[in-house]
Amino acid sequence: MKRFTITCYGETKSYPESQRKEMMDYYLEGMACCEGSEQERYAHIVADLAAGMHHCFDLSFDERVWMKRSNGRNKKI
């Protein structure tokens, strides 16, 4: 069975592919209820889910690259 993961606030959870739409709806609702950086985190996850990514993050691509290059030092999370 195909699965995807979502990492939000440093916690990673795995879901079956059949729950992708449900999780997208969940994070879309979160976007609608929040403002600022929290809304931005949810927007990153929704974009990854919509793109069919297997691992969805609450960080932008640039933030992910920064984290990888810094080896996790000075974490932005």
The 8 nearest C-alpha neighbors of each residue, nearest first, counted from 0:
[[1, 2, 15, 16, 17, 14, 3, 13],
 [2, 0, 16, 15, 3, 17, 14, 53],
 [3, 1, 15, 16, 14, 0, 13, 4],
 [2, 4, 53, 14, 13, 54, 16, 15],
 [5, 3, 13, 54, 12, 55, 14, 53],
 [4, 6, 55, 12, 11, 56, 54, 7],
 [7, 5, 11, 56, 10, 9, 55, 57],
 [6, 8, 57, 9, 10, 56, 5, 11],
 [9, 7, 10, 76, 6, 57, 11, 40],
 [8, 10, 7, 6, 11, 76, 57, 56],
 [11, 9, 6, 7, 8, 12, 5, 56],
 [12, 10, 6, 5, 4, 9, 7, 13],
 [11, 13, 4, 5, 6, 10, 14, 3],
 [12, 14, 4, 3, 5, 2, 11, 15],
 [15, 13, 2, 3, 4, 16, 18, 12],
 [16, 14, 2, 17, 18, 1, 3, 0],
 [15, 17, 2, 18, 19, 1, 3, 14],
 [16, 18, 15, 19, 20, 14, 21, 2],
 [19, 17, 21, 16, 20, 15, 22, 14],
 [18, 20, 22, 16, 21, 17, 23, 48],
 [21, 19, 23, 22, 18, 24, 17, 48],
 [22, 20, 18, 24, 23, 19, 25, 17],
 [21, 23, 25, 19, 24, 20, 18, 26],
 [22, 24, 20, 26, 25, 21, 45, 27],
 [25, 23, 27, 21, 22, 26, 28, 20],
 [24, 26, 22, 28, 23, 27, 21, 29],
 [25, 27, 29, 28, 23, 24, 41, 30],
 [28, 26, 24, 30, 29, 25, 23, 31],
 [29, 27, 31, 25, 26, 30, 24, 32],
 [28, 30, 26, 32, 27, 31, 33, 25],
 [31, 29, 38, 27, 28, 33, 32, 41],
 [30, 32, 28, 29, 33, 27, 38, 34],
 [33, 31, 29, 30, 28, 34, 38, 27],
 [34, 32, 38, 30, 31, 29, 37, 35],
 [35, 33, 38, 37, 36, 32, 30, 39],
 [34, 36, 38, 37, 39, 33, 40, 30],
 [35, 37, 39, 38, 40, 34, 33, 41],
 [38, 36, 40, 39, 35, 34, 33, 41],
 [37, 39, 30, 34, 33, 41, 36, 35],
 [38, 40, 36, 42, 37, 41, 35, 43],
 [41, 39, 57, 37, 43, 42, 38, 58],
 [40, 42, 44, 38, 43, 39, 26, 30],
 [41, 43, 39, 45, 40, 44, 46, 38],
 [44, 42, 46, 57, 40, 41, 45, 59],
 [43, 45, 41, 47, 57, 56, 42, 46],
 [46, 44, 48, 42, 47, 43, 23, 49],
 [45, 47, 49, 43, 44, 48, 42, 50],
 [48, 46, 50, 44, 55, 52, 45, 49],
 [49, 47, 45, 51, 50, 46, 52, 44],
 [48, 50, 46, 51, 47, 45, 23, 52],
 [51, 49, 47, 48, 52, 46, 45, 53],
 [52, 50, 48, 49, 47, 53, 19, 46],
 [51, 53, 47, 54, 50, 48, 55, 3],
 [54, 52, 3, 4, 55, 51, 2, 48],
 [53, 55, 4, 52, 3, 5, 56, 6],
 [56, 54, 5, 47, 44, 4, 52, 6],
 [57, 55, 6, 58, 44, 5, 7, 43],
 [56, 58, 40, 7, 44, 43, 41, 6],
 [59, 57, 56, 62, 40, 43, 63, 60],
 [58, 60, 62, 61, 43, 63, 57, 56],
 [59, 61, 63, 62, 64, 58, 65, 56],
 [62, 60, 64, 59, 63, 65, 58, 66],
 [61, 63, 65, 59, 64, 60, 58, 66],
 [62, 64, 60, 66, 61, 65, 67, 58],
 [65, 63, 67, 61, 62, 66, 68, 60],
 [64, 66, 62, 68, 63, 67, 69, 61],
 [67, 65, 63, 71, 69, 64, 68, 70],
 [68, 66, 70, 64, 65, 69, 63, 71],
 [69, 67, 65, 70, 66, 64, 71, 63],
 [68, 70, 66, 71, 72, 67, 65, 73],
 [71, 69, 67, 68, 72, 66, 65, 73],
 [70, 72, 66, 69, 74, 73, 67, 68],
 [73, 71, 69, 74, 70, 66, 75, 68],
 [74, 72, 75, 71, 69, 66, 70, 76],
 [73, 75, 72, 71, 76, 66, 69, 70],
 [76, 74, 73, 66, 62, 71, 72, 65],
 [75, 74, 8, 9, 58, 73, 7, 57]]
